Amino acid sequence: MSKMTSKDLDVLSHVLTGEEMACKKARIYSHTLTDVALAEEMERVAAAHEERFAALYAMLEGGKA
């Protein structure tokens, strides 16, 4: 991958922040919901956000090189 511009890095940073917050909120919901099916779904949502965060972070690390 070619080197990212400062604008690319800024946008990626904002998206990472959004994914991190979405993951944290979904995890909180999964621990507070009393409906087991909904709690499990929120845990799946949190895992999906966590995976996207990891992929974006890897992209960020690759773009800085």
CHARMM internal coordinates of N, CA and C (Angstrom, degrees):
IC EDIT
DIST 1 N 1 CA 1.4496
DIST 1 CA 1 C 1.5269
ANGL 1 N 1 CA 1 C 108.56
DIST 1 C 2 N 1.3184
ANGL 1 CA 1 C 2 N 115.63
DIHE 1 N 1 CA 1 C 2 N 140.49
DIST 2 N 2 CA 1.4603
ANGL 1 C 2 N 2 CA 119.25
DIHE 1 CA 1 C 2 N 2 CA 178.99
DIST 2 CA 2 C 1.5220
ANGL 2 N 2 CA 2 C 109.99
DIHE 1 C 2 N 2 CA 2 C -73.87
DIST 2 C 3 N 1.3131
ANGL 2 CA 2 C 3 N 114.25
DIHE 2 N 2 CA 2 C 3 N 163.55
DIST 3 N 3 CA 1.4590
ANGL 2 C 3 N 3 CA 119.89
DIHE 2 CA 2 C 3 N 3 CA -178.85
DIST 3 CA 3 C 1.5313
ANGL 3 N 3 CA 3 C 110.29
DIHE 2 C 3 N 3 CA 3 C -63.49
DIST 3 C 4 N 1.3127
ANGL 3 CA 3 C 4 N 116.62
DIHE 3 N 3 CA 3 C 4 N 138.40
DIST 4 N 4 CA 1.4683
ANGL 3 C 4 N 4 CA 121.66
DIHE 3 CA 3 C 4 N 4 CA -179.60
DIST 4 CA 4 C 1.5170
ANGL 4 N 4 CA 4 C 110.23
DIHE 3 C 4 N 4 CA 4 C -83.77
DIST 4 C 5 N 1.3252
ANGL 4 CA 4 C 5 N 113.76
DIHE 4 N 4 CA 4 C 5 N 148.96
DIST 5 N 5 CA 1.4569
ANGL 4 C 5 N 5 CA 119.19
DIHE 4 CA 4 C 5 N 5 CA 175.64
DIST 5 CA 5 C 1.5255
ANGL 5 N 5 CA 5 C 108.84
DIHE 4 C 5 N 5 CA 5 C -78.89
DIST 5 C 6 N 1.3060
ANGL 5 CA 5 C 6 N 115.84
DIHE 5 N 5 CA 5 C 6 N 168.33
DIST 6 N 6 CA 1.4697
ANGL 5 C 6 N 6 CA 118.78
DIHE 5 CA 5 C 6 N 6 CA 178.16
DIST 6 CA 6 C 1.5206
ANGL 6 N 6 CA 6 C 110.60
DIHE 5 C 6 N 6 CA 6 C -63.89
DIST 6 C 7 N 1.3234
ANGL 6 CA 6 C 7 N 117.96
DIHE 6 N 6 CA 6 C 7 N -32.19
DIST 7 N 7 CA 1.4712
ANGL 6 C 7 N 7 CA 121.31
DIHE 6 CA 6 C 7 N 7 CA 177.54
DIST 7 CA 7 C 1.5253
ANGL 7 N 7 CA 7 C 109.92
DIHE 6 C 7 N 7 CA 7 C -66.92
DIST 7 C 8 N 1.3378
ANGL 7 CA 7 C 8 N 116.89
DIHE 7 N 7 CA 7 C 8 N -42.83
DIST 8 N 8 CA 1.4636
ANGL 7 C 8 N 8 CA 120.76
DIHE 7 CA 7 C 8 N 8 CA 176.96
DIST 8 CA 8 C 1.5263
ANGL 8 N 8 CA 8 C 110.57
DIHE 7 C 8 N 8 CA 8 C -58.71
DIST 8 C 9 N 1.3164
ANGL 8 CA 8 C 9 N 116.23
DIHE 8 N 8 CA 8 C 9 N -45.58
DIST 9 N 9 CA 1.4619
ANGL 8 C 9 N 9 CA 120.84
DIHE 8 CA 8 C 9 N 9 CA -179.49
DIST 9 CA 9 C 1.5253
ANGL 9 N 9 CA 9 C 111.32
DIHE 8 C 9 N 9 CA 9 C -64.54
DIST 9 C 10 N 1.3233
ANGL 9 CA 9 C 10 N 116.68
DIHE 9 N 9 CA 9 C 10 N -37.09
DIST 10 N 10 CA 1.4631
ANGL 9 C 10 N 10 CA 120.96
DIHE 9 CA 9 C 10 N 10 CA 178.53
DIST 10 CA 10 C 1.5276
ANGL 10 N 10 CA 10 C 110.73
DIHE 9 C 10 N 10 CA 10 C -65.24
DIST 10 C 11 N 1.3284
ANGL 10 CA 10 C 11 N 116.23
DIHE 10 N 10 CA 10 C 11 N -45.57
DIST 11 N 11 CA 1.4671
ANGL 10 C 11 N 11 CA 120.58
DIHE 10 CA 10 C 11 N 11 CA 179.59
DIST 11 CA 11 C 1.5267
ANGL 11 N 11 CA 11 C 109.98
DIHE 10 C 11 N 11 CA 11 C -63.94
DIST 11 C 12 N 1.3253
ANGL 11 CA 11 C 12 N 116.13
DIHE 11 N 11 CA 11 C 12 N -44.98
DIST 12 N 12 CA 1.4598
ANGL 11 C 12 N 12 CA 120.21
DIHE 11 CA 11 C 12 N 12 CA 179.74
DIST 12 CA 12 C 1.5269
ANGL 12 N 12 CA 12 C 111.29
DIHE 11 C 12 N 12 CA 12 C -61.92
DIST 12 C 13 N 1.3004
ANGL 12 CA 12 C 13 N 116.92
DIHE 12 N 12 CA 12 C 13 N -37.92
DIST 13 N 13 CA 1.4538
ANGL 12 C 13 N 13 CA 121.31
DIHE 12 CA 12 C 13 N 13 CA 177.29
DIST 13 CA 13 C 1.5304
ANGL 13 N 13 CA 13 C 111.46
DIHE 12 C 13 N 13 CA 13 C -62.07
DIST 13 C 14 N 1.3261
ANGL 13 CA 13 C 14 N 116.41
DIHE 13 N 13 CA 13 C 14 N -42.36
DIST 14 N 14 CA 1.4659
ANGL 13 C 14 N 14 CA 120.37
DIHE 13 CA 13 C 14 N 14 CA 178.56
DIST 14 CA 14 C 1.5257
ANGL 14 N 14 CA 14 C 111.49
DIHE 13 C 14 N 14 CA 14 C -66.02
DIST 14 C 15 N 1.3252
ANGL 14 CA 14 C 15 N 116.91
DIHE 14 N 14 CA 14 C 15 N -40.48
DIST 15 N 15 CA 1.4620
ANGL 14 C 15 N 15 CA 120.39
DIHE 14 CA 14 C 15 N 15 CA 178.79
DIST 15 CA 15 C 1.5284
ANGL 15 N 15 CA 15 C 110.27
DIHE 14 C 15 N 15 CA 15 C -65.88
DIST 15 C 16 N 1.3315
ANGL 15 CA 15 C 16 N 117.00
DIHE 15 N 15 CA 15 C 16 N -40.91
DIST 16 N 16 CA 1.4716
ANGL 15 C 16 N 16 CA 120.67
DIHE 15 CA 15 C 16 N 16 CA 176.51
DIST 16 CA 16 C 1.5204
ANGL 16 N 16 CA 16 C 111.02
DIHE 15 C 16 N 16 CA 16 C -59.04
DIST 16 C 17 N 1.3086
ANGL 16 CA 16 C 17 N 116.52
DIHE 16 N 16 CA 16 C 17 N -43.53
DIST 17 N 17 CA 1.4637
ANGL 16 C 17 N 17 CA 120.70
DIHE 16 CA 16 C 17 N 17 CA 178.78
DIST 17 CA 17 C 1.5275
ANGL 17 N 17 CA 17 C 110.55
DIHE 16 C 17 N 17 CA 17 C -61.07
DIST 17 C 18 N 1.3268
ANGL 17 CA 17 C 18 N 116.24
DIHE 17 N 17 CA 17 C 18 N -42.69
DIST 18 N 18 CA 1.4688
ANGL 17 C 18 N 18 CA 120.00
DIHE 17 CA 17 C 18 N 18 CA 178.66
DIST 18 CA 18 C 1.5178
ANGL 18 N 18 CA 18 C 112.43
DIHE 17 C 18 N 18 CA 18 C -63.14
DIST 18 C 19 N 1.3275
ANGL 18 CA 18 C 19 N 116.73
DIHE 18 N 18 CA 18 C 19 N -43.71
DIST 19 N 19 CA 1.4627
ANGL 18 C 19 N 19 CA 120.46
DIHE 18 CA 18 C 19 N 19 CA 178.88
DIST 19 CA 19 C 1.5273
ANGL 19 N 19 CA 19 C 111.15
DIHE 18 C 19 N 19 CA 19 C -64.31
DIST 19 C 20 N 1.3227
ANGL 19 CA 19 C 20 N 116.14
DIHE 19 N 19 CA 19 C 20 N -40.33
DIST 20 N 20 CA 1.4648
ANGL 19 C 20 N 20 CA 120.16
DIHE 19 CA 19 C 20 N 20 CA 179.21
DIST 20 CA 20 C 1.5334
ANGL 20 N 20 CA 20 C 110.73
DIHE 19 C 20 N 20 CA 20 C -62.80
DIST 20 C 21 N 1.3219
ANGL 20 CA 20 C 21 N 116.17
DIHE 20 N 20 CA 20 C 21 N -45.78
DIST 21 N 21 CA 1.4645
ANGL 20 C 21 N 21 CA 119.85
DIHE 20 CA 20 C 21 N 21 CA -179.43
DIST 21 CA 21 C 1.5309
ANGL 21 N 21 CA 21 C 111.39
DIHE 20 C 21 N 21 CA 21 C -65.58
DIST 21 C 22 N 1.3373
ANGL 21 CA 21 C 22 N 116.94
DIHE 21 N 21 CA 21 C 22 N -40.96
DIST 22 N 22 CA 1.4672
ANGL 21 C 22 N 22 CA 120.40
DIHE 21 CA 21 C 22 N 22 CA 179.12
DIST 22 CA 22 C 1.5290
ANGL 22 N 22 CA 22 C 110.44
DIHE 21 C 22 N 22 CA 22 C -63.04
DIST 22 C 23 N 1.3213
ANGL 22 CA 22 C 23 N 116.77
DIHE 22 N 22 CA 22 C 23 N -40.07
DIST 23 N 23 CA 1.4620
ANGL 22 C 23 N 23 CA 120.80
DIHE 22 CA 22 C 23 N 23 CA 178.23
DIST 23 CA 23 C 1.5283
ANGL 23 N 23 CA 23 C 110.55
DIHE 22 C 23 N 23 CA 23 C -63.20
DIST 23 C 24 N 1.3070
ANGL 23 CA 23 C 24 N 116.65
DIHE 23 N 23 CA 23 C 24 N -47.11
DIST 24 N 24 CA 1.4624
ANGL 23 C 24 N 24 CA 120.78
DIHE 23 CA 23 C 24 N 24 CA -179.07
DIST 24 CA 24 C 1.5300
ANGL 24 N 24 CA 24 C 111.17
DIHE 23 C 24 N 24 CA 24 C -61.70
DIST 24 C 25 N 1.3324
ANGL 24 CA 24 C 25 N 116.91
DIHE 24 N 24 CA 24 C 25 N -43.91
DIST 25 N 25 CA 1.4638
ANGL 24 C 25 N 25 CA 120.23
DIHE 24 CA 24 C 25 N 25 CA -179.49
DIST 25 CA 25 C 1.5231
ANGL 25 N 25 CA 25 C 111.03
DIHE 24 C 25 N 25 CA 25 C -64.80
DIST 25 C 26 N 1.3288
ANGL 25 CA 25 C 26 N 116.56
DIHE 25 N 25 CA 25 C 26 N -43.74
DIST 26 N 26 CA 1.4637
ANGL 25 C 26 N 26 CA 119.35
DIHE 25 CA 25 C 26 N 26 CA 179.74
DIST 26 CA 26 C 1.5221
ANGL 26 N 26 CA 26 C 110.63
DIHE 25 C 26 N 26 CA 26 C -62.41
DIST 26 C 27 N 1.3398
ANGL 26 CA 26 C 27 N 117.46
DIHE 26 N 26 CA 26 C 27 N -37.98
DIST 27 N 27 CA 1.4692
ANGL 26 C 27 N 27 CA 120.53
DIHE 26 CA 26 C 27 N 27 CA 178.53
DIST 27 CA 27 C 1.5282
ANGL 27 N 27 CA 27 C 110.47
DIHE 26 C 27 N 27 CA 27 C -66.02
DIST 27 C 28 N 1.3251
ANGL 27 CA 27 C 28 N 116.59
DIHE 27 N 27 CA 27 C 28 N -41.61
DIST 28 N 28 CA 1.4658
ANGL 27 C 28 N 28 CA 119.92
DIHE 27 CA 27 C 28 N 28 CA 177.83
DIST 28 CA 28 C 1.5211
ANGL 28 N 28 CA 28 C 109.57
DIHE 27 C 28 N 28 CA 28 C -61.21
DIST 28 C 29 N 1.3435
ANGL 28 CA 28 C 29 N 116.29
DIHE 28 N 28 CA 28 C 29 N -46.14
DIST 29 N 29 CA 1.4680
ANGL 28 C 29 N 29 CA 119.76
DIHE 28 CA 28 C 29 N 29 CA 179.09
DIST 29 CA 29 C 1.5263
ANGL 29 N 29 CA 29 C 110.84
DIHE 28 C 29 N 29 CA 29 C -60.92
DIST 29 C 30 N 1.3363
ANGL 29 CA 29 C 30 N 117.00
DIHE 29 N 29 CA 29 C 30 N -40.07
DIST 30 N 30 CA 1.4652
ANGL 29 C 30 N 30 CA 119.65
DIHE 29 CA 29 C 30 N 30 CA -177.76
DIST 30 CA 30 C 1.5258
ANGL 30 N 30 CA 30 C 111.34
DIHE 29 C 30 N 30 CA 30 C -63.91
DIST 30 C 31 N 1.3299
ANGL 30 CA 30 C 31 N 117.10
DIHE 30 N 30 CA 30 C 31 N -28.46
DIST 31 N 31 CA 1.4682
ANGL 30 C 31 N 31 CA 120.65
DIHE 30 CA 30 C 31 N 31 CA 179.69
DIST 31 CA 31 C 1.5257
ANGL 31 N 31 CA 31 C 113.18
DIHE 30 C 31 N 31 CA 31 C -87.07
DIST 31 C 32 N 1.3375
ANGL 31 CA 31 C 32 N 117.00
DIHE 31 N 31 CA 31 C 32 N -17.79
DIST 32 N 32 CA 1.4618
ANGL 31 C 32 N 32 CA 118.80
DIHE 31 CA 31 C 32 N 32 CA -176.92
DIST 32 CA 32 C 1.5307
ANGL 32 N 32 CA 32 C 113.81
DIHE 31 C 32 N 32 CA 32 C -104.56
DIST 32 C 33 N 1.3222
ANGL 32 CA 32 C 33 N 117.94
DIHE 32 N 32 CA 32 C 33 N -17.83
DIST 33 N 33 CA 1.4593
ANGL 32 C 33 N 33 CA 120.12
DIHE 32 CA 32 C 33 N 33 CA -179.85
DIST 33 CA 33 C 1.5269
ANGL 33 N 33 CA 33 C 110.20
DIHE 32 C 33 N 33 CA 33 C -70.41
DIST 33 C 34 N 1.3076
ANGL 33 CA 33 C 34 N 115.75
DIHE 33 N 33 CA 33 C 34 N 140.74
DIST 34 N 34 CA 1.4628
ANGL 33 C 34 N 34 CA 119.82
DIHE 33 CA 33 C 34 N 34 CA 178.69
DIST 34 CA 34 C 1.5293
ANGL 34 N 34 CA 34 C 111.48
DIHE 33 C 34 N 34 CA 34 C -92.30
DIST 34 C 35 N 1.3207
ANGL 34 CA 34 C 35 N 117.66
DIHE 34 N 34 CA 34 C 35 N -21.26
DIST 35 N 35 CA 1.4608
ANGL 34 C 35 N 35 CA 121.77
DIHE 34 CA 34 C 35 N 35 CA 176.26
DIST 35 CA 35 C 1.5332
ANGL 35 N 35 CA 35 C 107.68
DIHE 34 C 35 N 35 CA 35 C -78.64
DIST 35 C 36 N 1.3207
ANGL 35 CA 35 C 36 N 115.96
DIHE 35 N 35 CA 35 C 36 N 116.64
DIST 36 N 36 CA 1.4627
ANGL 35 C 36 N 36 CA 121.02
DIHE 35 CA 35 C 36 N 36 CA -174.31
DIST 36 CA 36 C 1.5281
ANGL 36 N 36 CA 36 C 111.73
DIHE 35 C 36 N 36 CA 36 C -61.35
DIST 36 C 37 N 1.3155
ANGL 36 CA 36 C 37 N 117.30
DIHE 36 N 36 CA 36 C 37 N -41.34
DIST 37 N 37 CA 1.4718
ANGL 36 C 37 N 37 CA 120.46
DIHE 36 CA 36 C 37 N 37 CA -179.16
DIST 37 CA 37 C 1.5254
ANGL 37 N 37 CA 37 C 110.86
DIHE 36 C 37 N 37 CA 37 C -63.27
DIST 37 C 38 N 1.3267
ANGL 37 CA 37 C 38 N 116.56
DIHE 37 N 37 CA 37 C 38 N -42.54
DIST 38 N 38 CA 1.4685
ANGL 37 C 38 N 38 CA 119.78
DIHE 37 CA 37 C 38 N 38 CA 178.21
DIST 38 CA 38 C 1.5274
ANGL 38 N 38 CA 38 C 111.13
DIHE 37 C 38 N 38 CA 38 C -67.42
DIST 38 C 39 N 1.3098
ANGL 38 CA 38 C 39 N 116.79
DIHE 38 N 38 CA 38 C 39 N -39.14
DIST 39 N 39 CA 1.4645
ANGL 38 C 39 N 39 CA 120.41
DIHE 38 CA 38 C 39 N 39 CA 178.62
DIST 39 CA 39 C 1.5268
ANGL 39 N 39 CA 39 C 110.29
DIHE 38 C 39 N 39 CA 39 C -62.36
DIST 39 C 40 N 1.3263
ANGL 39 CA 39 C 40 N 116.74
DIHE 39 N 39 CA 39 C 40 N -42.33
DIST 40 N 40 CA 1.4641
ANGL 39 C 40 N 40 CA 120.31
DIHE 39 CA 39 C 40 N 40 CA 178.12
DIST 40 CA 40 C 1.5194
ANGL 40 N 40 CA 40 C 111.46
DIHE 39 C 40 N 40 CA 40 C -65.26
DIST 40 C 41 N 1.3221
ANGL 40 CA 40 C 41 N 116.65
DIHE 40 N 40 CA 40 C 41 N -39.14
DIST 41 N 41 CA 1.4727
ANGL 40 C 41 N 41 CA 120.34
DIHE 40 CA 40 C 41 N 41 CA 177.67
DIST 41 CA 41 C 1.5270
ANGL 41 N 41 CA 41 C 110.69
DIHE 40 C 41 N 41 CA 41 C -64.45
DIST 41 C 42 N 1.3146
ANGL 41 CA 41 C 42 N 117.17
DIHE 41 N 41 CA 41 C 42 N -40.75
DIST 42 N 42 CA 1.4690
ANGL 41 C 42 N 42 CA 119.73
DIHE 41 CA 41 C 42 N 42 CA 178.05
DIST 42 CA 42 C 1.5253
ANGL 42 N 42 CA 42 C 110.95
DIHE 41 C 42 N 42 CA 42 C -64.71
DIST 42 C 43 N 1.3234
ANGL 42 CA 42 C 43 N 117.50
DIHE 42 N 42 CA 42 C 43 N -33.77
DIST 43 N 43 CA 1.4645
ANGL 42 C 43 N 43 CA 120.58
DIHE 42 CA 42 C 43 N 43 CA 176.61
DIST 43 CA 43 C 1.5287
ANGL 43 N 43 CA 43 C 110.01
DIHE 42 C 43 N 43 CA 43 C -67.06
DIST 43 C 44 N 1.3317
ANGL 43 CA 43 C 44 N 117.10
DIHE 43 N 43 CA 43 C 44 N -38.20
DIST 44 N 44 CA 1.4727
ANGL 43 C 44 N 44 CA 120.27
DIHE 43 CA 43 C 44 N 44 CA 176.17
DIST 44 CA 44 C 1.5267
ANGL 44 N 44 CA 44 C 110.74
DIHE 43 C 44 N 44 CA 44 C -65.69
DIST 44 C 45 N 1.3277
ANGL 44 CA 44 C 45 N 116.34
DIHE 44 N 44 CA 44 C 45 N -40.46
DIST 45 N 45 CA 1.4676
ANGL 44 C 45 N 45 CA 120.58
DIHE 44 CA 44 C 45 N 45 CA 177.53
DIST 45 CA 45 C 1.5281
ANGL 45 N 45 CA 45 C 109.70
DIHE 44 C 45 N 45 CA 45 C -62.03
DIST 45 C 46 N 1.3193
ANGL 45 CA 45 C 46 N 117.02
DIHE 45 N 45 CA 45 C 46 N -44.37
DIST 46 N 46 CA 1.4628
ANGL 45 C 46 N 46 CA 121.22
DIHE 45 CA 45 C 46 N 46 CA 178.99
DIST 46 CA 46 C 1.5262
ANGL 46 N 46 CA 46 C 110.78
DIHE 45 C 46 N 46 CA 46 C -60.49
DIST 46 C 47 N 1.3224
ANGL 46 CA 46 C 47 N 117.14
DIHE 46 N 46 CA 46 C 47 N -42.37
DIST 47 N 47 CA 1.4663
ANGL 46 C 47 N 47 CA 121.33
DIHE 46 CA 46 C 47 N 47 CA 179.81
DIST 47 CA 47 C 1.5308
ANGL 47 N 47 CA 47 C 110.68
DIHE 46 C 47 N 47 CA 47 C -64.10
DIST 47 C 48 N 1.3266
ANGL 47 CA 47 C 48 N 117.22
DIHE 47 N 47 CA 47 C 48 N -38.74
DIST 48 N 48 CA 1.4629
ANGL 47 C 48 N 48 CA 120.30
DIHE 47 CA 47 C 48 N 48 CA 178.50
DIST 48 CA 48 C 1.5282
ANGL 48 N 48 CA 48 C 110.75
DIHE 47 C 48 N 48 CA 48 C -65.03
DIST 48 C 49 N 1.3200
ANGL 48 CA 48 C 49 N 117.11
DIHE 48 N 48 CA 48 C 49 N -41.92
DIST 49 N 49 CA 1.4693
ANGL 48 C 49 N 49 CA 120.46
DIHE 48 CA 48 C 49 N 49 CA 177.44
DIST 49 CA 49 C 1.5311
ANGL 49 N 49 CA 49 C 110.37
DIHE 48 C 49 N 49 CA 49 C -64.79
DIST 49 C 50 N 1.3187
ANGL 49 CA 49 C 50 N 116.19
DIHE 49 N 49 CA 49 C 50 N -38.84
DIST 50 N 50 CA 1.4537
ANGL 49 C 50 N 50 CA 120.44
DIHE 49 CA 49 C 50 N 50 CA 179.36
DIST 50 CA 50 C 1.5357
ANGL 50 N 50 CA 50 C 111.08
DIHE 49 C 50 N 50 CA 50 C -63.57
DIST 50 C 51 N 1.3368
ANGL 50 CA 50 C 51 N 116.58
DIHE 50 N 50 CA 50 C 51 N -40.61
DIST 51 N 51 CA 1.4610
ANGL 50 C 51 N 51 CA 120.92
DIHE 50 CA 50 C 51 N 51 CA 177.93
DIST 51 CA 51 C 1.5286
ANGL 51 N 51 CA 51 C 111.06
DIHE 50 C 51 N 51 CA 51 C -64.58
DIST 51 C 52 N 1.3317
ANGL 51 CA 51 C 52 N 116.89
DIHE 51 N 51 CA 51 C 52 N -43.60
DIST 52 N 52 CA 1.4700
ANGL 51 C 52 N 52 CA 120.09
DIHE 51 CA 51 C 52 N 52 CA 177.77
DIST 52 CA 52 C 1.5242
ANGL 52 N 52 CA 52 C 110.78
DIHE 51 C 52 N 52 CA 52 C -63.65
DIST 52 C 53 N 1.3281
ANGL 52 CA 52 C 53 N 116.91
DIHE 52 N 52 CA 52 C 53 N -40.13
DIST 53 N 53 CA 1.4601
ANGL 52 C 53 N 53 CA 120.33
DIHE 52 CA 52 C 53 N 53 CA 177.48
DIST 53 CA 53 C 1.5268
ANGL 53 N 53 CA 53 C 110.13
DIHE 52 C 53 N 53 CA 53 C -58.84
DIST 53 C 54 N 1.3284
ANGL 53 CA 53 C 54 N 116.62
DIHE 53 N 53 CA 53 C 54 N -46.71
DIST 54 N 54 CA 1.4594
ANGL 53 C 54 N 54 CA 120.80
DIHE 53 CA 53 C 54 N 54 CA -178.63
DIST 54 CA 54 C 1.5292
ANGL 54 N 54 CA 54 C 111.09
DIHE 53 C 54 N 54 CA 54 C -62.73
DIST 54 C 55 N 1.3190
ANGL 54 CA 54 C 55 N 117.40
DIHE 54 N 54 CA 54 C 55 N -41.27
DIST 55 N 55 CA 1.4637
ANGL 54 C 55 N 55 CA 121.17
DIHE 54 CA 54 C 55 N 55 CA 179.45
DIST 55 CA 55 C 1.5344
ANGL 55 N 55 CA 55 C 110.78
DIHE 54 C 55 N 55 CA 55 C -65.85
DIST 55 C 56 N 1.3112
ANGL 55 CA 55 C 56 N 116.39
DIHE 55 N 55 CA 55 C 56 N -43.19
DIST 56 N 56 CA 1.4666
ANGL 55 C 56 N 56 CA 120.24
DIHE 55 CA 55 C 56 N 56 CA 178.79
DIST 56 CA 56 C 1.5265
ANGL 56 N 56 CA 56 C 111.24
DIHE 55 C 56 N 56 CA 56 C -66.65
DIST 56 C 57 N 1.3205
ANGL 56 CA 56 C 57 N 116.54
DIHE 56 N 56 CA 56 C 57 N -38.72
DIST 57 N 57 CA 1.4578
ANGL 56 C 57 N 57 CA 120.33
DIHE 56 CA 56 C 57 N 57 CA 179.20
DIST 57 CA 57 C 1.5280
ANGL 57 N 57 CA 57 C 110.13
DIHE 56 C 57 N 57 CA 57 C -64.23
DIST 57 C 58 N 1.3280
ANGL 57 CA 57 C 58 N 116.17
DIHE 57 N 57 CA 57 C 58 N -40.52
DIST 58 N 58 CA 1.4681
ANGL 57 C 58 N 58 CA 120.16
DIHE 57 CA 57 C 58 N 58 CA 177.38
DIST 58 CA 58 C 1.5278
ANGL 58 N 58 CA 58 C 109.91
DIHE 57 C 58 N 58 CA 58 C -62.36
DIST 58 C 59 N 1.3294
ANGL 58 CA 58 C 59 N 116.77
DIHE 58 N 58 CA 58 C 59 N -38.31
DIST 59 N 59 CA 1.4537
ANGL 58 C 59 N 59 CA 121.29
DIHE 58 CA 58 C 59 N 59 CA 177.60
DIST 59 CA 59 C 1.5322
ANGL 59 N 59 CA 59 C 109.65
DIHE 58 C 59 N 59 CA 59 C -64.46
DIST 59 C 60 N 1.3064
ANGL 59 CA 59 C 60 N 116.51
DIHE 59 N 59 CA 59 C 60 N -41.45
DIST 60 N 60 CA 1.4573
ANGL 59 C 60 N 60 CA 121.75
DIHE 59 CA 59 C 60 N 60 CA 178.83
DIST 60 CA 60 C 1.5304
ANGL 60 N 60 CA 60 C 110.23
DIHE 59 C 60 N 60 CA 60 C -61.49
DIST 60 C 61 N 1.3210
ANGL 60 CA 60 C 61 N 116.63
DIHE 60 N 60 CA 60 C 61 N -46.66
DIST 61 N 61 CA 1.4606
ANGL 60 C 61 N 61 CA 120.41
DIHE 60 CA 60 C 61 N 61 CA 179.94
DIST 61 CA 61 C 1.5309
ANGL 61 N 61 CA 61 C 111.07
DIHE 60 C 61 N 61 CA 61 C -63.75
DIST 61 C 62 N 1.3177
ANGL 61 CA 61 C 62 N 117.11
DIHE 61 N 61 CA 61 C 62 N -36.80
DIST 62 N 62 CA 1.4582
ANGL 61 C 62 N 62 CA 120.59
DIHE 61 CA 61 C 62 N 62 CA 178.17
DIST 62 CA 62 C 1.5160
ANGL 62 N 62 CA 62 C 112.79
DIHE 61 C 62 N 62 CA 62 C -70.81
DIST 62 C 63 N 1.3134
ANGL 62 CA 62 C 63 N 117.01
DIHE 62 N 62 CA 62 C 63 N -31.93
DIST 63 N 63 CA 1.4600
ANGL 62 C 63 N 63 CA 121.35
DIHE 62 CA 62 C 63 N 63 CA -178.56
DIST 63 CA 63 C 1.5074
ANGL 63 N 63 CA 63 C 114.17
DIHE 62 C 63 N 63 CA 63 C -77.41
DIST 63 C 64 N 1.3217
ANGL 63 CA 63 C 64 N 116.96
DIHE 63 N 63 CA 63 C 64 N -18.46
DIST 64 N 64 CA 1.4638
ANGL 63 C 64 N 64 CA 119.81
DIHE 63 CA 63 C 64 N 64 CA -179.03
DIST 64 CA 64 C 1.5261
ANGL 64 N 64 CA 64 C 112.04
DIHE 63 C 64 N 64 CA 64 C -81.90
DIST 64 C 65 N 1.3288
ANGL 64 CA 64 C 65 N 115.70
DIHE 64 N 64 CA 64 C 65 N -19.93
DIST 65 N 65 CA 1.4687
ANGL 64 C 65 N 65 CA 119.68
DIHE 64 CA 64 C 65 N 65 CA -175.32
DIST 65 CA 65 C 1.5062
ANGL 65 N 65 CA 65 C 112.57
DIHE 64 C 65 N 65 CA 65 C -66.41
END
COOR INIT
IC SEED 1 N 1 CA 1 C
IC BUILD
